[in-house]
Amino acid sequence: MTKRVDGAAAPSVGQDRGRERWCEWCGSPFRPAGTGRMPRYCRRSCRQRAYEHRQEAARLLAATQEAERAALAYAAGLAVPSRDETPQPGPALPPPRSAAPLSAGEELPLF
């Protein structure tokens, strides 16, 4: 055994292998294999669910921070409009037709 900084005895590398551990995702007890890195999860599915949870938490944090930045910019009057609000010249419209009824020889315009 080796000594830790606080003076307590630290377990040697293989001593913790036989002990039961608890999954960080579902909390169920499991015994780690005799070799390799000490696992944090009891199954691959728990490891995958924990990964997905961390990714979603990171996305939500980024979205929240972006919303806070936008709110602060808006409050400070620095907000940039989300679209161009300057009026654009459009095509010229034909003059409106008169409300007078057509006579017998006139045809309707085809436009």
C-alpha positions in Angstrom: 0.0 0.0 0.0 1.0 3.6 -0.6 0.4 6.6 1.5 -1.9 9.4 0.3 -1.1 13.1 0.9 -3.6 13.2 3.8 -1.7 10.2 5.4 -4.4 7.6 4.8 -3.5 4.4 3.1 -4.4 4.3 -0.5 -5.5 1.0 -2.0 -3.0 -0.5 -4.5 -4.0 -0.9 -8.1 -5.6 -4.3 -7.9 -7.2 -4.0 -4.5 -10.4 -2.2 -5.5 -11.2 -4.7 -8.3 -13.1 -7.2 -6.2 -15.3 -4.5 -4.6 -18.8 -3.8 -5.7 -19.3 -0.5 -7.4 -22.5 1.4 -8.3 -23.4 2.6 -11.8 -23.3 6.3 -12.1 -26.4 6.3 -14.4 -28.8 3.8 -13.0 -27.3 3.2 -9.5 -27.3 -0.6 -9.7 -24.4 -2.5 -8.1 -21.9 -4.3 -10.3 -18.5 -5.9 -10.1 -15.8 -4.5 -12.5 -13.7 -6.9 -14.6 -10.3 -7.9 -13.4 -8.4 -5.8 -15.9 -8.5 -2.4 -17.6 -9.8 0.9 -16.6 -12.3 1.1 -13.7 -15.8 1.4 -15.3 -18.3 4.0 -14.2 -21.3 2.3 -15.7 -22.7 -1.2 -15.4 -23.7 -1.6 -19.0 -23.0 0.0 -22.4 -26.6 1.3 -22.5 -26.1 3.2 -19.2 -22.9 4.7 -20.6 -24.7 5.7 -23.8 -27.6 7.3 -21.8 -25.1 9.2 -19.7 -23.4 10.5 -22.9 -26.7 11.6 -24.4 -27.6 13.3 -21.2 -24.3 15.2 -21.1 -24.7 16.2 -24.8 -28.2 17.5 -24.2 -27.1 19.4 -21.1 -24.4 21.1 -23.1 -26.9 22.0 -25.9 -29.3 23.5 -23.4 -26.6 25.5 -21.7 -25.4 26.9 -25.0 -28.9 27.8 -26.0 -29.6 29.5 -22.6 -26.4 31.5 -22.8 -27.2 32.6 -26.3 -30.7 33.7 -25.2 -29.2 35.6 -22.3 -26.7 37.4 -24.6 -29.5 38.3 -27.0 -31.7 39.6 -24.1 -28.8 41.7 -22.8 -28.1 43.1 -26.2 -31.7 44.0 -26.8 -31.9 45.7 -23.4 -28.8 47.7 -24.2 -30.2 48.8 -27.5 -27.5 46.8 -29.4 -29.9 44.3 -30.9 -29.5 43.6 -34.6 -32.9 43.0 -36.3 -33.4 39.4 -37.4 -34.4 40.5 -40.9 -33.9 43.4 -43.2 -36.7 45.8 -42.5 -35.9 48.4 -45.2 -38.6 48.6 -47.8 -37.6 47.2 -51.2 -38.9 48.7 -54.4 -41.3 46.3 -56.0 -42.5 45.9 -59.6 -44.8 48.7 -60.8 -48.4 47.7 -60.6 -50.8 48.4 -63.5 -53.3 51.2 -62.9 -56.5 50.0 -61.3 -59.4 49.2 -63.6 -62.3 51.5 -63.5 -65.4 50.2 -61.7 -67.5 51.0 -64.8 -69.0 48.0 -66.5 -67.7 46.9 -69.9 -69.6 47.8 -73.0 -70.7 45.1 -75.4 -67.7 45.5 -77.8 -64.9 45.6 -75.1 -62.9 42.6 -74.0 -61.4 41.9 -70.6 -57.6 42.4 -70.5 -55.6 39.2 -70.2 -53.0 39.9 -67.6 
